[in-house]
């Protein structure tokens, strides 16, 4: 029997951030009452871990850094051309389309959290437009989450690696 060493892909900060953000968002979006204290505190938690993730995007390991997966027009064009040819992307990092999704999700989560925080301030208390923005960004985030889960599930099924397992464990097989 030949033992093959596993390849490290995601560090613990990225994995804990990913799964705790997912759980927090789903709790606030679909389980907790919008007016509850728990909803508010989970919102603060989300804002806190977003700050950590943003910092980690500059000082973390290579795969966590924004510069490693920031999508450009050229990178996206090459990525989709490779997909059409049936060539898989490097499994040790996000592909350019994944980079677009990360930026979109981080942005909408941040805007959802900030607008939720604004609703607690005297200046915006009871202001309909702030609540509308909060609801709109939460709904956009949920739509992005559905697309994200569908894409990861599809590429886990069709690709050479189970992306969900990699995000759970941090490692992939060679």
Contact map, one row per residue, 1 for C-alpha under 8 A:
111000000000000000000000000000000000000000000000000000000000000000000000000000000000000000000000000000000000000000000000000000000000000000000000000000000000000000000000000000
111100000000000000000000000000000000000000000000000000000000000000000000000000000000000000000000000000000000000000000000000000000000000000000000000000000000000000000000000000
111110000000000000000000000000000000000000000000000000000000000000000000000000000000000000000000000000000000000000000000000000000000000000000000000000000000000000000000000000
011111000000000000000000000000000000000000000000000000000000000000000000000000000000000000000000000000000000000000000000000000000000000000000000000000000000000000000000000011
001111100000000000000000000000000000000000000000000000000000000000000000000000000000000000000000000000000000000000000000000000000000000000000000000000000000000000000000000011
000111110000000000000000000000000000000000000000000000000000000000000000000000000000000000000000000000000000000000000000000000000000000000000000000000000000000000000000001111
000011111000000000000000000000000000000000000000000000000000000000000000000000000000000000000000000000000000000000000000000000000000000000000000000000000000000000000000001111
000001111110000000000000000000000000000000000000000000000000000000000000000000000000000000010000000000000000000000000000000000000000000000000000000000000000000000000000011100
000000111110000000000000000000000000000000000000000000000000001000000000000000000000000000011000000000000000000000000000000000000000000000000000000000000000000000000100011100
000000011111011000000000000000000000000000000000000000000000001100000000000000000000000000000000000000000000000000000000000000000000000000000000000000000000000000000110011000
000000011111111000000000000000000000000000000000000000000000100000000000000000000000000000000000000000000000000000000000000000000000000000000000000000000000000000000000010000
000000000111111100000000000000000000000000000000000000000000000000000000000000000000000000000000000000000000000000000000000000000000000000000000000000000000000000000000010000
000000000011111110000000000000000000000000000000000000000000000000000000000000000000000000000000000000000000000000000000000000000000000000000000000000000000000000000000000000
000000000111111111000000000000000000000000000000000010000000000100000000000000000000000000000000000000000000000000000000000000000000000000000000000000000000000000000000000000
000000000111111111100000000000000000000000000000000000000000000000000000000000000000000000000000000000000000000000000000000000000000000000000000000000000000000000000011010000
000000000001111111110000000000000000000000000000000000000000000000000000000000000000000000000000000000000000000000000000000000000000000000000000000000000000000000000000000000
000000000000111111111000000000000000000000000000100010000000000000000000000000000000000000000000000000000000000000000000000000000000000000000000000000000000000000000000000000
000000000000011111111100000000000000000000000000000000000000000000000000000000000000000000000000000000000000000000000000000000000000000000000000000000000000000000000000000000
000000000000001111111110000000000000000000000000000000000000000000000000000000000000000000000000000000000000000000000000000000000000000000000000000000000000000000000000000000
000000000000000111111111000000000000000000000000000000000000000000000000000000000000000000000000000000000000000000000000000000000000000000000000000000000000000000000000000000
000000000000000011111111100000000000000000000100100000000000000000000000000000000000000000000000000000000000000000000000000000000000000000000000000000000000000000000000000000
000000000000000001111111110000000000000000000000000000000000000000000000000000000000000000000000000000000000000000000000000000000000000000000000000000000000000000000000000000
000000000000000000111111111000000000000000000000000000000000000000000000000000000000000000000000000000000000000000000000000000000000000000000000000000000000000000000000000000
000000000000000000011111111100000000000001100100000000000000000000000000000000000000000000000000000000000000000000000000000000000000000000000000000000000000000000000000000000
000000000000000000001111111110000000000000000100000000000000000000000000000000000000000000000000000000000000000000000000000000000000000000000000000000000000000000000000000000
000000000000000000000111111111100000000000000000000000000000000000000000000000000000000000000000000000000000000000000000000000000000000000000000000000000000000000000000000000
000000000000000000000011111111110000001000000000000000000000000000000000000000000000000000000000000000000000000000000000000000000000000000000000000000000000000000000000000000
000000000000000000000001111111111100001001100000000000000000000000000000000000000000000000000000000000000000000000000000000000000000000000000000000000000000000000000000000000
000000000000000000000000111111110000000000000000000000000000000000000000000000000000000000000000000000000000000000000000000000000000000001000000000000000000000000000000000000
000000000000000000000000011111110000000000000000000000000000000000000000000000000000000000000000000000000000000000000000000000000000000000000000000000000000000000000000000000
000000000000000000000000011111111000000000000000000000000000000000000000000000000000000000000000000000000000000000000000000000000000000000000000000000000000000000000000000000
000000000000000000000000001111111101011000000000000000000000000000000000000000000000000000000000000000000000000000000000000000000000000000000000000000000000000000000000000000
000000000000000000000000000100111111001000000000000000000000000000000000000000000000000000000000000000000000000000000000000000000000000000000000000000000000000000000000000000
000000000000000000000000000100011111001100000000000000000000000000000000000000000000000000000000000000000000000000000000000000000000000000000000000000000000000000000000000000
000000000000000000000000000000001111101100000000000000000000000000000000000000000000000000000000000000000000000000000000000000000000000000000000000000000000000000000000000000
000000000000000000000000000000011111111100000000000000000000000000000000000000000000000000000000000000000000000000000000000000000000000000000000000000000000000000000000000000
000000000000000000000000000000000011111110000000000000000000000000000000000000000000000000000000000000000000000000000000000000000000000000000000000000000000000000000000000000
000000000000000000000000000000010001111111000000000000000000000000000000000000000000000000000000000000000000000000000000000000000000000000000000000000000000000000000000000000
000000000000000000000000001100011111111111100000000000000000000000000000000000000000000000000000000000000000000000000000000000000000000000000000000000000000000000000000000000
000000000000000000000000000000000111111111110000000000000000000000000000000000000000000000000000000000000000000000011000000000000000000000000000000000000000000000000000000000
000000000000000000000000000000000000111111111000000000000000000000000000000000000000000000000000000000000000000000000000000000000000000000000000000000000000000000000000000000
000000000000000000000001000100000000011111111100000000000000000000000000000000000000000000000000000000000000000000000000000000000000000000000000000000000000000000000000000000
000000000000000000000001000100000000001111111110000000000000000000000000000000000000000000000000000000000000000010011000000000000000000000000000000000000000000000000000000000
000000000000000000000000000000000000000111111111000000000000000000000000000000000000000000000000000000000000000010001000000000000000000000000000000000000000000000000000000000
000000000000000000000000000000000000000011111111100000000000000000000000000000000000000000000000000000000000000000000000000000000000000000000000000000000000000000000000000000
000000000000000000001001100000000000000001111111110000000000000000000000000000000000000000000000000000000000100010000000000000000000000000000000000000000000000000000000000000
000000000000000000000000000000000000000000111111111000000000000000000000000000000000000000000000000000000000010011000000000000000000000000000000000000000000000000000000000000
000000000000000000000000000000000000000000011111111100000000000000000000000000000000000000000000000000000000000000000000000000000000000000000000000000000000000000000000000000
000000000000000010001000000000000000000000001111111110000000000000000000000000000000000000000000000000000000000000000000000000000000000000000000000000000000000000000000000000
000000000000000000000000000000000000000000000111111111000000000000000000000000000000000000000000000000000100010000000000000000000000000000000000000000000000000000000000000000
000000000000000000000000000000000000000000000011111111100000000000000000000000000000000000000000000000000000000000000000000000000000000000000000000000000000000000000000000000
000000000000000000000000000000000000000000000001111111110000000000000000000000000000000000000000000000000000000000000000000000000000000000000000000000000000000000000000000000
000000000000010010000000000000000000000000000000111111111000000000000000000000000000000000000000000000000000000000000000000000000000000000000000000000000000000000000000000000
000000000000000000000000000000000000000000000000011111111100000000000000000000000000000000000000000000000000000000000000000000000000000000000000000000000000000000000000000000
000000000000000000000000000000000000000000000000001111111111000000000000000000000000000000000000000000000000000000000000000000000000000000000000000000000000000000000000000000
000000000000000000000000000000000000000000000000000111111111000110000000000000000000000000000000000000000000000000000000000000000000000000000000000000000000000000000000000000
000000000000000000000000000000000000000000000000000011111111000111000000000000000000000000000000000000000000000000000000000000000000000000000000000000000000000000000000000000
000000000000000000000000000000000000000000000000000001111111000111100000000000000000000000000000000000000000000000000000000000000000000000000000000000000000000000000000000000
000000000000000000000000000000000000000000000000000000111111100010000000000000000000000000000000000000000000000000000000000000000000000000000000000000000000000000000000000000
000000000000000000000000000000000000000000000000000000111111111110000000000000000000000000000000000000000000000000000000000000000000000000000000000000000000000000000000000000
000000000010000000000000000000000000000000000000000000000011111110000000000000000000000000000000000000000000000000000000000000000000000000000000000000000000000000000000000000
000000000000000000000000000000000000000000000000000000000001111110010000000000000000000000000000000000000000000000000000000000000000000000000000000000000000000000000000000000
000000001100000000000000000000000000000000000000000000000001111110011000000000000000000000011100000000000000000000000000000000000000000000000000000000000000000000000000000000
000000000100010000000000000000000000000000000000000000011101111111010000000000000000000000000000000000000000000000000000000000000000000000000000000000000000000000000000000000
000000000000000000000000000000000000000000000000000000011111111111111000000000000000000000000000000000000000000000000000000000000000000000000000000000000000000000000000000000
000000000000000000000000000000000000000000000000000000001100000111111100000000000000000000000000000000000000000000000000000000000000000000000000000000000000000000000000000000
000000000000000000000000000000000000000000000000000000000100000011111100000000000000000000000000000000000000000000000000000000000000000000000000000000000000000000000000000000
000000000000000000000000000000000000000000000000000000000000011111111100000000000000000000001000000000000000000000000000000000000000000000000000000000000000000000000000000000
000000000000000000000000000000000000000000000000000000000000001011111110000000000000000000001111011000000000000000000000000000000000000000000000000000000000000000000000000000
000000000000000000000000000000000000000000000000000000000000000001111111000000000000000000000001001100000000000000000000000000000000000000000000000000000000000000000000000000
000000000000000000000000000000000000000000000000000000000000000000001111101100000000000000000001101100000000000000000000000000000000000000000000000000000000000000000000000000
000000000000000000000000000000000000000000000000000000000000000000000111111100000000000000000001000000000000000000000000000000000000000000000000000000000000000000000000000000
000000000000000000000000000000000000000000000000000000000000000000000011111110000000000000000000000000000000000000000000000000000000000000000000000000000000000000000000000000
000000000000000000000000000000000000000000000000000000000000000000000001111111000000000000000000000000000000000000000000000000000000000000000000000000000000000000000000000000
000000000000000000000000000000000000000000000000000000000000000000000011111111100000000000000001000000000000000000000000000000000000000000000000000000000000000000000000000000
000000000000000000000000000000000000000000000000000000000000000000000011111111110000000000000001100000000000000000000000000000000000000000000000000000000000000000000000000000
000000000000000000000000000000000000000000000000000000000000000000000000111111111000000000000000000000000000000000000000000000000000000000000000000000000000000000000000000000
000000000000000000000000000000000000000000000000000000000000000000000000011111111100000000000000000000000000000000000000000000000000000000000000000000000000000000000000000000
000000000000000000000000000000000000000000000000000000000000000000000000001111111110000010000011100000000000000000000000000000000000000000000000000000000000000000000000000000
000000000000000000000000000000000000000000000000000000000000000000000000000111111111000000000000000000000000000000000000000000000000000000000000000000000000000000000000000000
000000000000000000000000000000000000000000000000000000000000000000000000000011111111100000000000000000000000000000000000000000000000000000000000000000000000000000000000000000
000000000000000000000000000000000000000000000000000000000000000000000000000001111111111110000000000000000000000000000000000000000000000000000000000000000000000000000000000000
000000000000000000000000000000000000000000000000000000000000000000000000000000111111111110000000000000000000000000000000000000000000000000000000000000000000000000000000000000
000000000000000000000000000000000000000000000000000000000000000000000000000000011111111000000000000000000000000000000000000000000000000000000000000000000000000000000000000000
000000000000000000000000000000000000000000000000000000000000000000000000000000001111111000000000000000000000000000000000000000000000000000000000000000000000000000000000000000
000000000000000000000000000000000000000000000000000000000000000000000000000000000111111100000000000000000000000000000000000000000000000000000000000000000000000000000000000000
000000000000000000000000000000000000000000000000000000000000000000000000000000000111111110000000000000000000000000000000000000000000000000000000000000000000000000000000000000
000000000000000000000000000000000000000000000000000000000000000000000000000000000110011111100000000000000000000000000000000000000000000000000000000000000000001100000000000000
000000000000000000000000000000000000000000000000000000000000000000000000000000100110001111100010000000000000000000000000000000000000000000000000000000000000000000000000000000
000000000000000000000000000000000000000000000000000000000000000000000000000000000000000111111110000000000000000000000000000000000000000000000000000000000000000000000000000000
000000000000000000000000000000000000000000000000000000000000000000000000000000000000000111111100000000000000000000000000000000000000000000000000000000000000000010000000000000
000000011000000000000000000000000000000000000000000000000000001000000000000000000000000001111100000000000000000000000000000000000000000000000000000000000000000000000000000000
000000001000000000000000000000000000000000000000000000000000001000011000000000000000000001111110000000000000000000000000000000000000000000000000000000000000000000000000000000
000000000000000000000000000000000000000000000000000000000000001000001000000000000000000001111111111000000000000000000000000000000000000000000000000000000000000000000000000000
000000000000000000000000000000000000000000000000000000000000000000001000000000100000000011001111111000000000000000000000000000000000000000000000000000000000000000000000000000
000000000000000000000000000000000000000000000000000000000000000000001111001100100000000000000111111100000000000000000000000000000000000000000000000000000000000000000000000000
000000000000000000000000000000000000000000000000000000000000000000000010000100100000000000000111111110000000000000000000000000000000000000000000000000000000000000000000000000
000000000000000000000000000000000000000000000000000000000000000000001000000000000000000000000111111111000000000000000000000000000000000000000000000000000000000000000000000000
000000000000000000000000000000000000000000000000000000000000000000001110000000000000000000000111111111100000000000000000000000000000000000000000000000000000000000000000000000
000000000000000000000000000000000000000000000000000000000000000000000110000000000000000000000001111111110000000000000000000000000000000000000000000000000000000000000000000000
000000000000000000000000000000000000000000000000000000000000000000000000000000000000000000000000111111111000000000000000000000000000000000000001000100000000000000000000000000
000000000000000000000000000000000000000000000000000000000000000000000000000000000000000000000000011111111100000000000000000000000000000000000000000000000000000000000000000000
000000000000000000000000000000000000000000000000000000000000000000000000000000000000000000000000001111111110000000000000000000000000000000000000000000000000000000000000000000
000000000000000000000000000000000000000000000000000000000000000000000000000000000000000000000000000111111111000000000000000000000000000000000001000000000000000000000000000000
000000000000000000000000000000000000000000000000000000000000000000000000000000000000000000000000000011111111100000000000000000000000000000001001100000000000000000000000000000
000000000000000000000000000000000000000000000000010000000000000000000000000000000000000000000000000001111111110000000000000000000000000000000000000000000000000000000000000000
000000000000000000000000000000000000000000000000000000000000000000000000000000000000000000000000000000111111111000000000000000000000000000000000000000000000000000000000000000
000000000000000000000000000000000000000000000000000000000000000000000000000000000000000000000000000000011111111100000000000000000000000011011000000000000000000000000000000000
000000000000000000000000000000000000000000000100000000000000000000000000000000000000000000000000000000001111111110000000000000000000000011001000000000000000000000000000000000
000000000000000000000000000000000000000000000010010000000000000000000000000000000000000000000000000000000111111111000000000000000000000000000000000000000000000000000000000000
000000000000000000000000000000000000000000000000000000000000000000000000000000000000000000000000000000000011111111100000000000000000010010000000000000000000000000000000000000
000000000000000000000000000000000000000000000000000000000000000000000000000000000000000000000000000000000001111111110000000000000000111011000000000000000000000000000000000000
000000000000000000000000000000000000000000110110000000000000000000000000000000000000000000000000000000000000111111111000000000000000010000000000000000000000000000000000000000
000000000000000000000000000000000000000000000010000000000000000000000000000000000000000000000000000000000000011111111100000000000000000000000000000000000000000000000000000000
000000000000000000000000000000000000000000000000000000000000000000000000000000000000000000000000000000000000001111111110000000000110110000000000000000000000000000000000000000
000000000000000000000000000000000000000100100000000000000000000000000000000000000000000000000000000000000000000111111111000000000110010000000000000000000000000000000000000000
000000000000000000000000000000000000000100110000000000000000000000000000000000000000000000000000000000000000000011111111100000000000000000000000000000000000000000000000000000
000000000000000000000000000000000000000000000000000000000000000000000000000000000000000000000000000000000000000001111111100110000100000000000000000000000000000000000000000000
000000000000000000000000000000000000000000000000000000000000000000000000000000000000000000000000000000000000000000111111100111100110000000000000000000000000000000000000000000
000000000000000000000000000000000000000000000000000000000000000000000000000000000000000000000000000000000000000000011111110110000000000000000000000000000000000000000000000000
000000000000000000000000000000000000000000000000000000000000000000000000000000000000000000000000000000000000000000001111111110000000000000000000000000000000000000000000000000
000000000000000000000000000000000000000000000000000000000000000000000000000000000000000000000000000000000000000000000001111110000000000000000000000000000000000000000000000000
000000000000000000000000000000000000000000000000000000000000000000000000000000000000000000000000000000000000000000000000111110000000000000000000000000000000000000000000000000
000000000000000000000000000000000000000000000000000000000000000000000000000000000000000000000000000000000000000000000111111111100100000000000000000000000000000000000000000000
000000000000000000000000000000000000000000000000000000000000000000000000000000000000000000000000000000000000000000000111111111100000000000000000000000000000000000000000000000
000000000000000000000000000000000000000000000000000000000000000000000000000000000000000000000000000000000000000000000010000111110000000000000000000000000000000000000000000000
000000000000000000000000000000000000000000000000000000000000000000000000000000000000000000000000000000000000000000000010000111111110000000000000000000000000000000000000000000
000000000000000000000000000000000000000000000000000000000000000000000000000000000000000000000000000000000000000000000000000001111111000000000000000000000000000000000000000000
000000000000000000000000000000000000000000000000000000000000000000000000000000000000000000000000000000000000000000000000000000111111100000000000000000000000000000000000000000
000000000000000000000000000000000000000000000000000000000000000000000000000000000000000000000000000000000000000000110110000100111111110000000000000000000000000000000000000000
000000000000000000000000000000000000000000000000000000000000000000000000000000000000000000000000000000000000000000110010000000111111111000000000000000000000000000000000000000
000000000000000000000000000000000000000000000000000000000000000000000000000000000000000000000000000000000000000000000000000000011111111100000000000000000000000000000000000000
000000000000000000000000000000000000000000000000000000000000000000000000000000000000000000000000000000000000000100100000000000001111111110000000000000000000000000000000000000
000000000000000000000000000000000000000000000000000000000000000000000000000000000000000000000000000000000000001110110000000000000111111111000000000000000000000000000000000000
000000000000000000000000000000000000000000000000000000000000000000000000000000000000000000000000000000000000000100000000000000000011111111100000000000000000000000000000000000
000000000000000000000000000000000000000000000000000000000000000000000000000000000000000000000000000000000000000000000000000000000001111111110000000000000000000000000000000000
000000000000000000000000000000000000000000000000000000000000000000000000000000000000000000000000000000000001101100000000000000000000111111111000000000000000000000000000000000
000000000000000000000000000010000000000000000000000000000000000000000000000000000000000000000000000000000001100100000000000000000000011111111100000000000000000000000000000000
000000000000000000000000000000000000000000000000000000000000000000000000000000000000000000000000000000000000000000000000000000000000001111111110000000000000000000000000000000
000000000000000000000000000000000000000000000000000000000000000000000000000000000000000000000000000000000001000000000000000000000000000111111111000000000000000000000000000000
000000000000000000000000000000000000000000000000000000000000000000000000000000000000000000000000000000001001100000000000000000000000000011111111100000000000000000000000000000
000000000000000000000000000000000000000000000000000000000000000000000000000000000000000000000000000000000000000000000000000000000000000001111111110000000000000000000000000000
000000000000000000000000000000000000000000000000000000000000000000000000000000000000000000000000000000000000000000000000000000000000000000111111111000000000000000000000000000
000000000000000000000000000000000000000000000000000000000000000000000000000000000000000000000000000010011000000000000000000000000000000000011111111100000000000000000000000000
000000000000000000000000000000000000000000000000000000000000000000000000000000000000000000000000000000001000000000000000000000000000000000001111111110000000000000000000000000
000000000000000000000000000000000000000000000000000000000000000000000000000000000000000000000000000000000000000000000000000000000000000000000111111111000000000000000000000000
000000000000000000000000000000000000000000000000000000000000000000000000000000000000000000000000000000000000000000000000000000000000000000000011111111100000000000000000000000
000000000000000000000000000000000000000000000000000000000000000000000000000000000000000000000000000010000000000000000000000000000000000000000001111111110000000000000000000000
000000000000000000000000000000000000000000000000000000000000000000000000000000000000000000000000000000000000000000000000000000000000000000000000111111111000000000000000000000
000000000000000000000000000000000000000000000000000000000000000000000000000000000000000000000000000000000000000000000000000000000000000000000000011111111100000000000000000000
000000000000000000000000000000000000000000000000000000000000000000000000000000000000000000000000000000000000000000000000000000000000000000000000001111111110000000000000000000
000000000000000000000000000000000000000000000000000000000000000000000000000000000000000000000000000000000000000000000000000000000000000000000000000111111111000000110000000000
000000000000000000000000000000000000000000000000000000000000000000000000000000000000000000000000000000000000000000000000000000000000000000000000000011111111100000110000000000
000000000000000000000000000000000000000000000000000000000000000000000000000000000000000000000000000000000000000000000000000000000000000000000000000001111111111000000000000000
000000000000000000000000000000000000000000000000000000000000000000000000000000000000000000000000000000000000000000000000000000000000000000000000000000111111111001100000000000
000000000000000000000000000000000000000000000000000000000000000000000000000000000000000000000000000000000000000000000000000000000000000000000000000000011111111111110000000000
000000000000000000000000000000000000000000000000000000000000000000000000000000000000000000000000000000000000000000000000000000000000000000000000000000001111111001000000000000
000000000000000000000000000000000000000000000000000000000000000000000000000000000000000000000000000000000000000000000000000000000000000000000000000000000111111100000000000000
000000000000000000000000000000000000000000000000000000000000000000000000000000000000000100000000000000000000000000000000000000000000000000000000000000000111111111000000000000
000000000000000000000000000000000000000000000000000000000000000000000000000000000000000100000000000000000000000000000000000000000000000000000000000000000001011111000000000000
000000000000000000000000000000000000000000000000000000000000000000000000000000000000000000100000000000000000000000000000000000000000000000000000000000000001001111100100000110
000000000000000000000000000000000000000000000000000000000000000000000000000000000000000000000000000000000000000000000000000000000000000000000000000000000011101111111100000000
000000000000000000000000000000000000000000000000000000000000000000000000000000000000000000000000000000000000000000000000000000000000000000000000000000011011000011111110000000
000000000000000000000000000000000000000000000000000000000000000000000000000000000000000000000000000000000000000000000000000000000000000000000000000000011001000001111111000000
000000000000000000000000000000000000000000000000000000000000000000000000000000000000000000000000000000000000000000000000000000000000000000000000000000000000000001111111111100
000000001100000000000000000000000000000000000000000000000000000000000000000000000000000000000000000000000000000000000000000000000000000000000000000000000000000011111111111100
000000000100001000000000000000000000000000000000000000000000000000000000000000000000000000000000000000000000000000000000000000000000000000000000000000000000000000111111111000
000000000000001000000000000000000000000000000000000000000000000000000000000000000000000000000000000000000000000000000000000000000000000000000000000000000000000000011111110000
000000000000000000000000000000000000000000000000000000000000000000000000000000000000000000000000000000000000000000000000000000000000000000000000000000000000000000001111111000
000000011111001000000000000000000000000000000000000000000000000000000000000000000000000000000000000000000000000000000000000000000000000000000000000000000000000000001111111100
000001111100000000000000000000000000000000000000000000000000000000000000000000000000000000000000000000000000000000000000000000000000000000000000000000000000000000001110111110
000001111000000000000000000000000000000000000000000000000000000000000000000000000000000000000000000000000000000000000000000000000000000000000000000000000000000010001100011111
000111100000000000000000000000000000000000000000000000000000000000000000000000000000000000000000000000000000000000000000000000000000000000000000000000000000000010000000001111
000111100000000000000000000000000000000000000000000000000000000000000000000000000000000000000000000000000000000000000000000000000000000000000000000000000000000000000000000111
